[in-house]
Amino acid sequence: MGRITVALLRKRAEHNNKELSTLEEISLHQENLEKIEVLDSACRNLQILYLQNNIIGKIENLGRMKRLKYINLALNNIQVIENLEGVESLEKLDLTVNFVFDVRDVKRLRANQFLRELYLTGNPCATYTGYRQYVITTLPNLAILDGQEVTRSERIRAAQELPDIMDELIDQIKENTPKDLDVQQQQQHDDDDDVDMELDLEKLTTDEAQKEFWAEEAEHTPQARYEMHKRQEAMQRAEELKKNPPKPKKERRLFREDGRPLNINEGGWDFRLDGQDVFEKDLVLDFPCYKHLDTSQIELDVEPTYVRITIKGKMFQLVLPEPVHPDKGHAKRSKITGHLVVTMPKVNPPKQRPQQQQQQQDGDGDEVVGGAGRSGAPKVEKLEVSSAAKHTVDYKGIVDANEQAKKNKTVLRAHVQERANDPDFVDDDDVPPLE
């Protein structure tokens, strides 16, 4: 069954740009609502409220709506008029076709001084002898009852006739009011699961089932109306399933045809796998679980060739780069981040890291980087220069070589001859010289 939610209110408040704080009128009819809620906190400024044709069984959670002027609760399961004393601005109340048995409940409407219109047509109390006289006398400010205007003369006459018919009215109330009225109200909600179990969606959509349902006679009781709404809702759901059948869920494939596992990450988790170096002893999986996720909702399965983690129906499976010992590993969870850390020892023992051979230096006996001396501390490697390389460059003749190069350059310039001018050459003063 439906419930009043903020999302539903915003959907119904499109005429007010989906703003609830300034909403003055809303219609929530035919929503299969069972309870009045959320309205007093989300729509404080509401003035007109339509709740007809639901299965609401109790008037509640309206006391803080001080500006509410009109409430329409027709075609519901209301059995008691109550909890309206705080609706100070109430002017019109419609309870047509409900199940109000005790007409004396209208006494609770005396606190609503602005109440001018009241509709109780279709309720059991409206069939009692003296019903109209009692309501007119009890509510002196009432102007219209069940669509008929209350005149001054009618009010005076009702006040005079009421004492004579009061005893008969009380007898009718006792005779028609169910003894287990409170039990019926509670049973209306307790039987919710039972009704769901009895309804078969496939059978409801057949023409024979629908004809049989609408042809059979039903009692005019809150329980019968509740079951009818449940059946209608189930029929609508069955029709929707026929028109829009659910898409088949994709089959989860964990292994290849040859039996090799596959990598799966349905939750899109950003994990990290350490220890893939051949010199590491363990493979360490850092899996980012939600911080406030209870550990009981995490399923961990470590196999020699893969590891699998399941969280709330979503699966993570990772193929390991090399075999591990599942029974020798352990899993821990961080108290700060909530991450799950799985440590898995490798099956093949890791190789030792190769140490560089110690090499002695030529003159002073220094050792290369990576070697250890007598004290165990590494020595600094020095650059080796052979004796032949020392005499390769003669630094003593650097200056003489530069002087000789300058002289050779000057000699080359002296031997360069300029080309003679052509016979037709004319020296024009306007032409700038070439540089």
PyMOL commands that set and color helices and strands:
alter all, ss='L'
color gray80, all
select helices_A, chain A and resi 6-12+14-16+39-42+103-109+124-127+131-138+152-176+181-190+192-198+201-204+207-215+222-243+295-297+326-328+387-390+395-414
alter helices_A, ss='H'
color red, helices_A
select strands_A, chain A and resi 25-27+48-50+70-72+92-94+117-119+144-145+148-149+264-265+272-274+282-287+298-302+306-311+314-319+330-333+340-345
alter strands_A, ss='S'
color yellow, strands_A
deselect
rebuild
show_as cartoon
